[in-house]
Amino acid sequence: MVGVHFGLPGRSCRLGLCGDGVTIKTWNENMSIEETKDLAYWERNVLALHYAEFYFDDLENNFPGWKRVLSLEGGTITFHIPDEFDVGNLPKLEKSNWDGHTTEEKWSRILKSKGIV
């Protein structure tokens, strides 16, 4: 994976933004399947961060390293991201605003908002 780092030299993060700078990740034909998957998750996380209003910690989550949640549209759309993923100046909620949606409901809402379903 090609990365352009903004921050301290030699610091990089596999699936997220580094707390001391940003590694901008881009695809190239020499990437492994695993690196391509990591890049896809990184891109998804960055896009979700762009549209997020808040983030919160999901203390009931049973997946170590994935307790951080981006909240969009008042909690009607949420994305778990790696705990080390830097959310910058995004405001933190002390309590979850997740409305109880399933993953299928989340994607259905997104597609419906664009007239797809």
Secondary structure, DSSP 4 states (H G I P E B T S, - for coil): -EEEEEESTT---SSS-BTTEEEEEE--TT--HHHHHHHHHHHHHHHHHHH-SEEEE-TT--STT--EEEEEGGGTEEEEE-TT---TTPPBPSS-------HHHHHHHHHHHTT--
